[in-house]
């Protein structure tokens, strides 16, 4: 086979493989992440709001506590000092306890370890975890690895919002979540 034809064949194979991978990641990601289900709310000892965008998550966690789902809200706070959103959310409240804490490790794994430490010190048995819908499957896995293997200990709830990602944005989000799953599987349980 002439070199020119071999190069053309290799390029075609690369294009086909790339398209297949993108379609597979998109379809699997849509089923696993974009369509992830929230757990049914249950009364808990605390609500933890995982860090991310200031997209209403802090207020949502505080509102859940004010509705009686838990007496305490833990806001993961890896943001810069003086962040106006966190300054407002972390203000003392009369009706609920608000704890703002920076995890030692600025990842979901670090947040799960932070909650395990708080739970051990306060004898908490069940927590509500608030995050993006597409992050819930990975958050559940990590909290089982690093917080508690007991499935009844963690209630994972999606922040109620729509995501207006482009197809490329969704594809990148799905790749990130799959990579996060692989990382969590490799890291295993926290000690």
TORVO-34613 format. One record per atom (N, C-alpha, C): residue in three letters; x negated, y, z. Coordinates in nm, 4 decimals, always signed. Layout:
<drenlums>
  res        c1        c2        c3
  Ala         X         Y         Z
...
</drenlums>
This chain:
<drenlums>
  res        c1        c2        c3
  Unk   -0.0856   -0.1171   +0.0000
  Unk   +0.0000   +0.0000   +0.0000
  Unk   -0.0900   +0.1232   +0.0000
  Unk   -0.0682   +0.2146   -0.0923
  Unk   -0.1500   +0.3359   -0.0972
  Unk   -0.1318   +0.4184   +0.0304
  Unk   -0.2363   +0.4913   +0.0630
  Unk   -0.2387   +0.5728   +0.1846
  Unk   -0.1232   +0.6729   +0.1890
  Unk   -0.0908   +0.7340   +0.0778
  Unk   +0.0183   +0.8319   +0.0705
  Unk   +0.1508   +0.7683   +0.1103
  Unk   +0.1789   +0.6481   +0.0580
  Unk   +0.3043   +0.5796   +0.0882
  Unk   +0.3082   +0.5344   +0.2339
  Unk   +0.1948   +0.4924   +0.2889
  Unk   +0.1893   +0.4509   +0.4284
  Unk   +0.2194   +0.5690   +0.5210
  Unk   +0.1625   +0.6837   +0.4897
  Unk   +0.1892   +0.8036   +0.5687
  Unk   +0.3357   +0.8428   +0.5641
  Unk   +0.3970   +0.8314   +0.4475
  Unk   +0.5387   +0.8629   +0.4304
  Unk   +0.6248   +0.7662   +0.5118
  Unk   +0.5892   +0.6386   +0.5102
  Unk   +0.6622   +0.5370   +0.5858
  Unk   +0.6513   +0.5631   +0.7368
  Unk   +0.5315   +0.5973   +0.7831
  Unk   +0.5100   +0.6258   +0.9256
  Unk   +0.5952   +0.7455   +0.9684
  Unk   +0.5985   +0.8511   +0.8865
  Unk   +0.6803   +0.9683   +0.9199
  Unk   +0.8279   +0.9327   +0.9275
  Unk   +0.8749   +0.8508   +0.8366
  Unk   +1.0159   +0.8093   +0.8386
  Unk   +1.0468   +0.7282   +0.9640
  Unk   +0.9582   +0.6378   +0.9990
  Unk   +0.9777   +0.5571   +1.1198
  Unk   +0.9812   +0.6477   +1.2433
  Unk   +0.8929   +0.7451   +1.2500
  Unk   +0.8898   +0.8386   +1.3637
  Unk   +1.0203   +0.9173   +1.3714
  Unk   +1.0712   +0.9629   +1.2585
  Unk   +1.1970   +1.0382   +1.2571
  Unk   +1.3121   +0.9498   +1.3028
  Unk   +1.3188   +0.8271   +1.2526
  Unk   +1.4266   +0.7360   +1.2904
  Unk   +1.4197   +0.7040   +1.4396
  Unk   +1.3023   +0.6727   +1.4898
  Unk   +1.2858   +0.6405   +1.6318
  Unk   +1.3235   +0.7614   +1.7178
  Unk   +1.2813   +0.8801   +1.6785
  Unk   +1.3146   +1.0017   +1.7537
  Unk   +1.4659   +1.0229   +1.7576
  Unk   +1.5322   +1.0074   +1.6453
  Unk   +1.6774   +1.0248   +1.6405
  Unk   +1.7462   +0.9209   +1.7292
  Unk   +1.7022   +0.7967   +1.7221
  Unk   +1.7619   +0.6912   +1.8042
  Unk   +1.7437   +0.7215   +1.9527
  Unk   +1.6243   +0.7634   +1.9925
  Unk   +1.5979   +0.7962   +2.1333
  Unk   +1.6854   +0.9131   +2.1778
  Unk   +1.6941   +1.0181   +2.0979
  Unk   +1.7756   +1.1338   +2.1339
  Unk   +1.9227   +1.0969   +2.1469
  Unk   +1.9733   +1.0169   +2.0549
  Unk   +2.1135   +0.9749   +2.0612
  Unk   +2.1364   +0.8879   +2.1849
  Unk   +2.0456   +0.7927   +2.2089
  Unk   +2.0605   +0.7050   +2.3259
  Unk   +2.0552   +0.7831   +2.4566
  Unk   +1.9613   +0.8733   +2.4692
  Unk   +1.9510   +0.9545   +2.5910
  Unk   +2.0749   +1.0417   +2.6055
  Unk   +2.1224   +1.0974   +2.4965
  Unk   +2.2420   +1.1810   +2.5015
  Unk   +2.3651   +1.1032   +2.5436
  Unk   +2.3865   +0.9865   +2.4853
  Unk   +2.5042   +0.9058   +2.5199
  Unk   +2.4947   +0.8525   +2.6631
  Unk   +2.3807   +0.7974   +2.6987
  Unk   +2.3640   +0.7442   +2.8345
  Unk   +2.3718   +0.8576   +2.9370
  Unk   +2.3099   +0.9695   +2.9063
  Unk   +2.3138   +1.0844   +2.9970
  Unk   +2.4544   +1.1384   +3.0155
  Unk   +2.5304   +1.1424   +2.9075
  Unk   +2.6688   +1.1910   +2.9178
  Unk   +2.7504   +1.1012   +3.0098
  Unk   +2.7297   +0.9705   +2.9991
  Unk   +2.8046   +0.8771   +3.0841
  Unk   +2.7564   +0.8807   +3.2289
  Unk   +2.6245   +0.8780   +3.2481
  Unk   +2.5694   +0.8686   +3.3835
  Unk   +2.5693   +1.0009   +3.4589
  Unk   +2.5367   +1.1082   +3.3909
  Unk   +2.5144   +1.2348   +3.4595
  Unk   +2.6258   +1.3360   +3.4390
  Unk   +2.6582   +1.3668   +3.3143
  Unk   +2.7613   +1.4682   +3.2889
  Unk   +2.8970   +1.4225   +3.3411
  Unk   +2.9204   +1.2917   +3.3390
  Unk   +3.0474   +1.2390   +3.3862
  Unk   +3.0423   +1.1839   +3.5271
  Unk   +2.9373   +1.2170   +3.6021
  Unk   +2.9229   +1.1643   +3.7385
  Unk   +3.0405   +1.2077   +3.8248
  Unk   +3.0833   +1.1185   +3.9096
  Unk   +3.1972   +1.1455   +3.9968
  Unk   +3.1519   +1.1920   +4.1344
  Unk   +3.2245   +1.2862   +4.1880
  Unk   +3.2062   +1.3269   +4.3275
  Unk   +3.2675   +1.2206   +4.4163
  Unk   +3.2110   +1.2026   +4.5333
  Unk   +3.2743   +1.1170   +4.6329
  Unk   +3.3936   +1.1911   +4.6902
  Unk   +3.4884   +1.1157   +4.7433
  Unk   +3.6016   +1.1783   +4.8104
  Unk   +3.5510   +1.2413   +4.9394
  Unk   +3.5911   +1.3653   +4.9634
  Unk   +3.5477   +1.4338   +5.0844
  Unk   +3.5907   +1.3561   +5.2083
  Unk   +3.5016   +1.3509   +5.3067
  Unk   +3.5279   +1.2894   +5.4368
  Unk   +3.4695   +1.3812   +5.5425
  Unk   +3.5293   +1.3801   +5.6573
  Unk   +3.4725   +1.4589   +5.7671
  Unk   +3.3320   +1.4072   +5.7951
  Unk   +3.2444   +1.5017   +5.8263
  Unk   +3.1038   +1.4673   +5.8472
  Unk   +3.0482   +1.5511   +5.9617
  Unk   +2.9263   +1.5185   +5.9998
  Unk   +2.8585   +1.5942   +6.1052
  Unk   +2.7958   +1.7221   +6.0505
  Unk   +2.7573   +1.7184   +5.9226
  Unk   +2.6934   +1.8358   +5.8621
  Unk   +2.7098   +1.8317   +5.7108
  Unk   +2.6952   +1.9476   +5.6517
  Unk   +2.6944   +1.9639   +5.5063
  Unk   +2.5566   +2.0176   +5.4696
  Unk   +2.4912   +1.9542   +5.3729
  Unk   +2.3646   +2.0081   +5.3234
  Unk   +2.3872   +2.0551   +5.1801
  Unk   +2.3451   +2.1779   +5.1546
  Unk   +2.3535   +2.2352   +5.0205
  Unk   +2.2125   +2.2310   +4.9630
  Unk   +2.1936   +2.1483   +4.8602
  Unk   +2.0623   +2.1346   +4.7991
  Unk   +2.0267   +2.2617   +4.7222
  Unk   +1.8992   +2.2927   +4.7188
  Unk   +1.8520   +2.4127   +4.6497
  Unk   +1.8732   +2.3988   +4.4995
  Unk   +1.8808   +2.5105   +4.4355
  Unk   +1.8992   +2.5152   +4.2900
  Unk   +1.9317   +2.6581   +4.2527
  Unk   +2.0133   +2.6727   +4.1517
  Unk   +2.0545   +2.8071   +4.1128
  Unk   +2.1454   +2.8663   +4.2204
  Unk   +2.1454   +2.9966   +4.2294
  Unk   +2.2463   +3.0642   +4.3123
  Unk   +2.3727   +3.0721   +4.2268
  Unk   +2.4458   +2.9625   +4.2235
  Unk   +2.5612   +2.9483   +4.1362
  Unk   +2.6901   +2.9293   +4.2143
  Unk   +2.6892   +2.9749   +4.3387
  Unk   +2.8060   +2.9587   +4.4232
  Unk   +2.7949   +2.8424   +4.5191
  Unk   +2.6860   +2.7666   +4.5107
  Unk   +2.6713   +2.6473   +4.5938
  Unk   +2.6659   +2.6795   +4.7424
  Unk   +2.5967   +2.7870   +4.7776
  Unk   +2.5867   +2.8218   +4.9203
  Unk   +2.7258   +2.8533   +4.9760
  Unk   +2.7994   +2.9362   +4.9034
  Unk   +2.9345   +2.9733   +4.9475
  Unk   +3.0275   +2.8528   +4.9502
  Unk   +3.0126   +2.7635   +4.8539
  Unk   +3.0953   +2.6430   +4.8495
  Unk   +3.0708   +2.5571   +4.9743
  Unk   +2.9443   +2.5373   +5.0100
  Unk   +2.9120   +2.4602   +5.1306
  Unk   +2.9675   +2.5260   +5.2560
  Unk   +2.9532   +2.6577   +5.2651
  Unk   +3.0070   +2.7305   +5.3805
  Unk   +3.1602   +2.7196   +5.3848
  Unk   +3.2246   +2.7281   +5.2692
  Unk   +3.3706   +2.7163   +5.2650
  Unk   +3.4173   +2.5771   +5.3065
  Unk   +3.3434   +2.4731   +5.2654
  Unk   +3.3798   +2.3374   +5.3076
  Unk   +3.3766   +2.3269   +5.4602
  Unk   +3.2753   +2.3862   +5.5205
  Unk   +3.2662   +2.3830   +5.6675
  Unk   +3.3824   +2.4606   +5.7290
  Unk   +3.4144   +2.5744   +5.6740
  Unk   +3.5253   +2.6541   +5.7277
  Unk   +3.6601   +2.5845   +5.7101
  Unk   +3.6690   +2.4938   +5.6135
  Unk   +3.7911   +2.4148   +5.5939
  Unk   +3.7958   +2.2954   +5.6905
  Unk   +3.6900   +2.2771   +5.7686
  Unk   +3.6906   +2.1725   +5.8700
  Unk   +3.6231   +2.0417   +5.8326
  Unk   +3.5514   +2.0374   +5.7200
  Unk   +3.4872   +1.9127   +5.6805
  Unk   +3.3647   +1.8803   +5.7654
  Unk   +3.2999   +1.9819   +5.8210
  Unk   +3.1843   +1.9614   +5.9098
  Unk   +3.1616   +2.0910   +5.9878
  Unk   +3.1081   +2.0809   +6.1104
  Unk   +3.0858   +2.2015   +6.1901
  Unk   +2.9561   +2.2755   +6.1572
  Unk   +2.8672   +2.2087   +6.0815
  Unk   +2.7345   +2.2646   +6.0543
  Unk   +2.7047   +2.2608   +5.9057
  Unk   +2.6422   +2.3674   +5.8564
  Unk   +2.5953   +2.3725   +5.7180
  Unk   +2.4445   +2.3928   +5.7211
  Unk   +2.3731   +2.3075   +5.6480
  Unk   +2.2283   +2.3215   +5.6320
  Unk   +2.2046   +2.3681   +5.4888
  Unk   +2.1464   +2.4863   +5.4753
  Unk   +2.1144   +2.5404   +5.3436
  Unk   +1.9661   +2.5192   +5.3184
  Unk   +1.9333   +2.4391   +5.2175
  Unk   +1.7933   +2.4208   +5.1798
  Unk   +1.7452   +2.5542   +5.1243
  Unk   +1.6370   +2.6061   +5.1809
  Unk   +1.5951   +2.7423   +5.1500
  Unk   +1.4486   +2.7511   +5.1076
  Unk   +1.4174   +2.7050   +4.9855
  Unk   +1.2801   +2.7180   +4.9370
  Unk   +1.2547   +2.8506   +4.8648
  Unk   +1.3498   +2.9424   +4.8728
  Unk   +1.3436   +3.0671   +4.7971
  Unk   +1.2450   +3.1644   +4.8618
  Unk   +1.2122   +3.2682   +4.7890
  Unk   +1.1209   +3.3702   +4.8400
  Unk   +1.1836   +3.4417   +4.9596
  Unk   +1.1012   +3.4819   +5.0554
  Unk   +1.1548   +3.5571   +5.1696
  Unk   +1.2280   +3.6830   +5.1198
  Unk   +1.3379   +3.7119   +5.1835
  Unk   +1.4148   +3.8304   +5.1451
  Unk   +1.5103   +3.8070   +5.0304
  Unk   +1.5237   +3.6838   +4.9832
  Unk   +1.6181   +3.6538   +4.8759
  Unk   +1.7561   +3.7020   +4.9209
  Unk   +1.8181   +3.7961   +4.8487
  Unk   +1.9443   +3.8551   +4.8956
  Unk   +2.0573   +3.7529   +4.9107
  Unk   +2.0647   +3.6571   +4.8199
  Unk   +2.1702   +3.5549   +4.8276
  Unk   +2.1544   +3.4723   +4.9560
  Unk   +2.0315   +3.4325   +4.9860
  Unk   +2.0080   +3.3502   +5.1043
  Unk   +2.0208   +3.4326   +5.2325
  Unk   +1.9815   +3.5577   +5.2248
  Unk   +1.9950   +3.6439   +5.3426
  Unk   +2.1423   +3.6527   +5.3831
  Unk   +2.2288   +3.6656   +5.2846
  Unk   +2.3723   +3.6727   +5.3103
  Unk   +2.4260   +3.5376   +5.3591
  Unk   +2.3890   +3.4295   +5.2900
  Unk   +2.4402   +3.2968   +5.3243
  Unk   +2.3895   +3.2490   +5.4604
  Unk   +2.2685   +3.2871   +5.4964
  Unk   +2.2069   +3.2411   +5.6211
  Unk   +2.2440   +3.3255   +5.7427
  Unk   +2.3225   +3.4287   +5.7210
  Unk   +2.3636   +3.5135   +5.8333
  Unk   +2.4426   +3.4303   +5.9343
  Unk   +2.4207   +3.4546   +6.0628
  Unk   +2.4969   +3.3795   +6.1645
  Unk   +2.6472   +3.3960   +6.1438
  Unk   +2.7187   +3.2879   +6.1688
  Unk   +2.8643   +3.2885   +6.1541
  Unk   +2.9279   +3.2529   +6.2880
  Unk   +3.0447   +3.3082   +6.3132
  Unk   +3.1139   +3.2808   +6.4399
  Unk   +3.1819   +3.1444   +6.4410
  Unk   +3.2293   +3.1021   +6.3250
  Unk   +3.3130   +2.9827   +6.3209
  Unk   +3.2399   +2.8531   +6.2865
  Unk   +3.1185   +2.8627   +6.2332
  Unk   +3.0413   +2.7439   +6.1981
  Unk   +2.8935   +2.7682   +6.2297
  Unk   +2.8191   +2.6598   +6.2415
  Unk   +2.6740   +2.6712   +6.2602
  Unk   +2.6088   +2.6691   +6.1221
  Unk   +2.5198   +2.7641   +6.0975
  Unk   +2.4474   +2.7710   +5.9707
  Unk   +2.2986   +2.7570   +6.0006
  Unk   +2.2365   +2.6576   +5.9385
  Unk   +2.0927   +2.6343   +5.9527
  Unk   +2.0306   +2.6542   +5.8152
  Unk   +1.9338   +2.7448   +5.8068
  Unk   +1.8599   +2.7638   +5.6822
  Unk   +1.7182   +2.7133   +5.7065
  Unk   +1.6767   +2.6196   +5.6254
  Unk   +1.5459   +2.5578   +5.6486
  Unk   +1.4783   +2.5285   +5.5160
  Unk   +1.3497   +2.5511   +5.5147
  Unk   +1.2685   +2.5183   +5.3977
  Unk   +1.2157   +2.3764   +5.4155
  Unk   +1.2447   +2.2865   +5.3209
  Unk   +1.1912   +2.1511   +5.3338
  Unk   +1.0393   +2.1518   +5.3186
  Unk   +0.9733   +2.0587   +5.3854
  Unk   +0.8271   +2.0505   +5.3749
  Unk   +0.7843   +2.0201   +5.2323
  Unk   +0.8618   +1.9356   +5.1645
  Unk   +0.8376   +1.9034   +5.0238
  Unk   +0.9547   +1.9624   +4.9460
  Unk   +0.9251   +2.0463   +4.8478
  Unk   +1.0302   +2.1218   +4.7777
  Unk   +1.0927   +2.0400   +4.6643
  Unk   +1.1510   +1.9268   +4.7010
  Unk   +1.2181   +1.8374   +4.6072
  Unk   +1.3425   +1.7818   +4.6760
  Unk   +1.4238   +1.7097   +4.6002
  Unk   +1.5391   +1.6427   +4.6600
  Unk   +1.4916   +1.5438   +4.7663
  Unk   +1.3805   +1.4775   +4.7406
  Unk   +1.3216   +1.3846   +4.8380
  Unk   +1.2870   +1.4587   +4.9675
  Unk   +1.2273   +1.5759   +4.9547
  Unk   +1.1949   +1.6567   +5.0718
  Unk   +1.3195   +1.7002   +5.1470
  Unk   +1.4251   +1.7321   +5.0728
  Unk   +1.5510   +1.7711   +5.1367
  Unk   +1.6123   +1.6528   +5.2123
  Unk   +1.6038   +1.5329   +5.1542
  Unk   +1.6562   +1.4138   +5.2222
  Unk   +1.5763   +1.3855   +5.3499
  Unk   +1.4453   +1.4004   +5.3440
  Unk   +1.3628   +1.3784   +5.4639
  Unk   +1.3919   +1.4837   +5.5701
  Unk   +1.4134   +1.6078   +5.5269
  Unk   +1.4491   +1.7150   +5.6199
  Unk   +1.5813   +1.6814   +5.6902
  Unk   +1.6775   +1.6315   +5.6144
  Unk   +1.8068   +1.5974   +5.6738
  Unk   +1.7965   +1.4769   +5.7670
  Unk   +1.7099   +1.3817   +5.7334
  Unk   +1.6908   +1.2669   +5.8230
  Unk   +1.6348   +1.3136   +5.9567
  Unk   +1.5380   +1.4045   +5.9506
  Unk   +1.4782   +1.4584   +6.0733
  Unk   +1.5825   +1.5343   +6.1563
  Unk   +1.6606   +1.6194   +6.0919
  Unk   +1.7656   +1.6930   +6.1625
  Unk   +1.8687   +1.5962   +6.2206
  Unk   +1.9081   +1.4970   +6.1423
  Unk   +2.0097   +1.4009   +6.1870
  Unk   +1.9627   +1.3202   +6.3067
  Unk   +1.8368   +1.2798   +6.3057
  Unk   +1.7833   +1.2040   +6.4192
  Unk   +1.7834   +1.2892   +6.5454
  Unk   +1.7487   +1.4152   +6.5324
  Unk   +1.7447   +1.5039   +6.6479
  Unk   +1.8818   +1.5439   +6.6995
  Unk   +1.9839   +1.5349   +6.6152
  Unk   +2.1185   +1.5788   +6.6523
  Unk   +2.2203   +1.4654   +6.6558
  Unk   +2.1756   +1.3438   +6.6327
  Unk   +2.2637   +1.2254   +6.6314
  Unk   +2.3763   +1.2369   +6.5285
  Unk   +2.3428   +1.2900   +6.4104
  Unk   +2.4398   +1.2961   +6.3023
  Unk   +2.4468   +1.1584   +6.2359
  Unk   +2.5651   +1.1189   +6.1934
  Unk   +2.5828   +0.9890   +6.1291
  Unk   +2.6286   +0.9994   +5.9841
  Unk   +2.6964   +1.1078   +5.9506
  Unk   +2.7439   +1.1264   +5.8130
  Unk   +2.7215   +1.2710   +5.7725
  Unk   +2.6727   +1.2874   +5.6485
  Unk   +2.6529   +1.4215   +5.5933
  Unk   +2.7208   +1.4305   +5.4566
  Unk   +2.7534   +1.5522   +5.4201
  Unk   +2.8040   +1.5824   +5.2861
  Unk   +2.6898   +1.6516   +5.2116
  Unk   +2.6572   +1.6022   +5.0942
  Unk   +2.5512   +1.6591   +5.0112
  Unk   +2.6160   +1.7316   +4.8944
  Unk   +2.5856   +1.8605   +4.8785
  Unk   +2.6419   +1.9417   +4.7699
  Unk   +2.5323   +1.9699   +4.6670
  Unk   +2.5626   +1.9388   +4.5405
  Unk   +2.4682   +1.9658   +4.4326
  Unk   +2.5435   +1.9748   +4.3005
  Unk   +2.4678   +1.9859   +4.1893
  Unk   +2.5280   +1.9841   +4.0565
  Unk   +2.5863   +1.8465   +4.0304
  Unk   +2.6913   +1.8405   +3.9516
  Unk   +2.7535   +1.7124   +3.9151
  Unk   +2.6499   +1.6175   +3.8542
  Unk   +2.5714   +1.6657   +3.7590
  Unk   +2.4772   +1.5776   +3.6901
  Unk   +2.3595   +1.5354   +3.7780
  Unk   +2.3435   +1.5968   +3.8929
  Unk   +2.2368   +1.5615   +3.9857
  Unk   +2.2824   +1.4587   +4.0897
  Unk   +2.4125   +1.4398   +4.1041
  Unk   +2.4655   +1.3522   +4.2088
  Unk   +2.4125   +1.2087   +4.2040
  Unk   +2.4063   +1.1427   +4.0873
  Unk   +2.3554   +1.0047   +4.0893
  Unk   +2.2133   +0.9950   +4.1444
  Unk   +2.1284   +1.0861   +4.1035
  Unk   +1.9893   +1.0837   +4.1522
  Unk   +1.9830   +1.1235   +4.2989
  Unk   +2.0625   +1.2220   +4.3392
  Unk   +2.0651   +1.2637   +4.4798
  Unk   +2.1104   +1.1475   +4.5689
  Unk   +2.2130   +1.0730   +4.5247
  Unk   +2.2588   +0.9566   +4.6023
  Unk   +2.1457   +0.8560   +4.6219
  Unk   +2.0740   +0.8251   +4.5136
  Unk   +1.9630   +0.7299   +4.5223
  Unk   +1.8573   +0.7786   +4.6206
  Unk   +1.8174   +0.9034   +4.6083
  Unk   +1.7104   +0.9573   +4.6933
  Unk   +1.7549   +0.9653   +4.8387
  Unk   +1.8780   +1.0031   +4.8629
  Unk   +1.9256   +1.0082   +5.0015
  Unk   +1.9368   +0.8672   +5.0607
  Unk   +1.9656   +0.7660   +4.9775
  Unk   +1.9654   +0.6273   +5.0281
  Unk   +1.8230   +0.5830   +5.0615
  Unk   +1.7273   +0.6304   +4.9842
  Unk   +1.5875   +0.5940   +5.0082
  Unk   +1.5294   +0.6664   +5.1289
  Unk   +1.5676   +0.7906   +5.1487
  Unk   +1.4977   +0.8748   +5.2458
  Unk   +1.5832   +0.9253   +5.3613
  Unk   +1.7131   +0.9104   +5.3526
  Unk   +1.8001   +0.9535   +5.4617
  Unk   +1.8585   +0.8318   +5.5327
  Unk   +1.9379   +0.7532   +5.4610
  Unk   +1.9983   +0.6335   +5.5189
  Unk   +2.0421   +0.5397   +5.4073
  Unk   +2.0138   +0.4129   +5.4243
  Unk   +2.0571   +0.3124   +5.3273
  Unk   +2.2058   +0.2821   +5.3409
  Unk   +2.2662   +0.3258   +5.4506
  Unk   +2.4092   +0.3050   +5.4739
  Unk   +2.4883   +0.3957   +5.3797
  Unk   +2.5640   +0.3357   +5.2889
  Unk   +2.6400   +0.4126   +5.1888
  Unk   +2.7420   +0.5069   +5.2511
  Unk   +2.7905   +0.4749   +5.3704
  Unk   +2.8892   +0.5605   +5.4365
  Unk   +2.8266   +0.6842   +5.5003
  Unk   +2.6954   +0.6914   +5.5027
  Unk   +2.6269   +0.8038   +5.5671
  Unk   +2.6203   +0.9286   +5.4811
  Unk   +2.6347   +0.9121   +5.3504
  Unk   +2.6202   +1.0254   +5.2579
  Unk   +2.7430   +1.0354   +5.1682
  Unk   +2.8044   +1.1529   +5.1689
  Unk   +2.9158   +1.1852   +5.0803
  Unk   +2.8606   +1.2877   +4.9814
  Unk   +2.8479   +1.2490   +4.8558
  Unk   +2.7898   +1.3375   +4.7541
  Unk   +2.9022   +1.4094   +4.6797
  Unk   +2.8971   +1.5427   +4.6818
  Unk   +3.0049   +1.6243   +4.6249
  Unk   +2.9464   +1.7241   +4.5243
  Unk   +3.0111   +1.7307   +4.4098
  Unk   +2.9668   +1.8233   +4.3052
  Unk   +3.0205   +1.9633   +4.3300
  Unk   +2.9347   +2.0589   +4.3090
  Unk   +2.9758   +2.1988   +4.3085
  Unk   +3.0790   +2.2152   +4.1969
  Unk   +3.1972   +2.2679   +4.2259
  Unk   +3.2983   +2.2804   +4.1203
  Unk   +3.2640   +2.3938   +4.0238
  Unk   +3.2109   +2.3553   +3.9121
  Unk   +3.1783   +2.4533   +3.8088
  Unk   +3.1636   +2.3833   +3.6756
  Unk   +3.1734   +2.4602   +3.5687
  Unk   +3.1509   +2.4086   +3.4343
  Unk   +3.0092   +2.4406   +3.3932
  Unk   +2.9545   +2.3575   +3.3089
  Unk   +2.8185   +2.3768   +3.2590
  Unk   +2.8274   +2.4065   +3.1106
  Unk   +2.7756   +2.5208   +3.0711
  Unk   +2.7846   +2.5608   +2.9314
  Unk   +2.6501   +2.5438   +2.8605
  Unk   +2.5904   +2.4254   +2.8791
  Unk   +2.4625   +2.3973   +2.8143
  Unk   +2.4837   +2.3726   +2.6655
  Unk   +2.3838   +2.4077   +2.5882
  Unk   +2.3827   +2.3718   +2.4467
  Unk   +2.3506   +2.2228   +2.4371
  Unk   +2.3684   +2.1624   +2.3214
  Unk   +2.3299   +2.0212   +2.3080
  Unk   +2.1828   +1.9969   +2.3446
  Unk   +2.0970   +2.0887   +2.3085
  Unk   +1.9552   +2.0744   +2.3446
  Unk   +1.9384   +2.0889   +2.4958
  Unk   +2.0130   +2.1812   +2.5563
  Unk   +2.0075   +2.1977   +2.7015
  Unk   +2.0519   +2.0719   +2.7740
  Unk   +2.1595   +2.0084   +2.7246
  Unk   +2.2041   +1.8823   +2.7849
  Unk   +2.0987   +1.7743   +2.7674
  Unk   +2.0412   +1.7670   +2.6488
  Unk   +1.9393   +1.6639   +2.6221
  Unk   +1.8215   +1.6804   +2.7180
  Unk   +1.7768   +1.8034   +2.7381
  Unk   +1.6664   +1.8287   +2.8314
  Unk   +1.7067   +1.7946   +2.9751
  Unk   +1.8290   +1.8286   +3.0117
  Unk   +1.8793   +1.7964   +3.1454
  Unk   +1.8809   +1.6449   +3.1665
  Unk   +1.9278   +1.5710   +3.0656
  Unk   +1.9331   +1.4253   +3.0772
  Unk   +1.7927   +1.3659   +3.0868
  Unk   +1.6997   +1.4145   +3.0048
  Unk   +1.5616   +1.3656   +3.0131
  Unk   +1.5054   +1.3906   +3.1533
  Unk   +1.5315   +1.5088   +3.2072
  Unk   +1.4821   +1.5439   +3.3410
  Unk   +1.5404   +1.4500   +3.4468
  Unk   +1.6705   +1.4221   +3.4381
  Unk   +1.7336   +1.3341   +3.5357
  Unk   +1.6820   +1.1912   +3.5233
  Unk   +1.6645   +1.1417   +3.4007
  Unk   +1.6079   +1.0075   +3.3827
  Unk   +1.4655   +1.0008   +3.4371
  Unk   +1.3864   +1.1047   +3.4116
  Unk   +1.2494   +1.1080   +3.4654
  Unk   +1.2529   +1.1108   +3.6183
  Unk   +1.3468   +1.1859   +3.6747
  Unk   +1.3618   +1.1902   +3.8203
  Unk   +1.3999   +1.0546   +3.8780
  Unk   +1.4852   +0.9817   +3.8073
  Unk   +1.5206   +0.8459   +3.8505
  Unk   +1.3965   +0.7567   +3.8498
  Unk   +1.3197   +0.7644   +3.7435
  Unk   +1.1987   +0.6820   +3.7342
  Unk   +1.1016   +0.7166   +3.8466
  Unk   +1.0845   +0.8448   +3.8741
  Unk   +0.9961   +0.8880   +3.9817
  Unk   +1.0457   +0.8350   +4.1158
  Unk   +1.1756   +0.8456   +4.1408
  Unk   +1.2324   +0.7970   +4.2677
  Unk   +1.2129   +0.6465   +4.2801
  Unk   +1.2324   +0.5738   +4.1710
  Unk   +1.2140   +0.4282   +4.1748
  Unk   +1.0679   +0.3935   +4.2063
  Unk   +0.9759   +0.4667   +4.1479
  Unk   +0.8326   +0.4421   +4.1739
  Unk   +0.7944   +0.4790   +4.3177
  Unk   +0.8500   +0.5869   +4.3686
  Unk   +0.8165   +0.6306   +4.5053
  Unk   +0.8775   +0.5398   +4.6105
  Unk   +0.9940   +0.4849   +4.5827
  Unk   +1.0585   +0.3941   +4.6776
  Unk   +1.1057   +0.4654   +4.8035
  Unk   +1.1220   +0.3866   +4.9081
  Unk   +1.1749   +0.4390   +5.0342
  Unk   +1.0733   +0.5277   +5.1052
  Unk   +1.1249   +0.6256   +5.1752
  Unk   +1.0399   +0.7146   +5.2565
  Unk   +1.0039   +0.6416   +5.3863
  Unk   +0.8882   +0.6706   +5.4362
  Unk   +0.8472   +0.6086   +5.5634
  Unk   +0.8765   +0.6995   +5.6801
</drenlums>
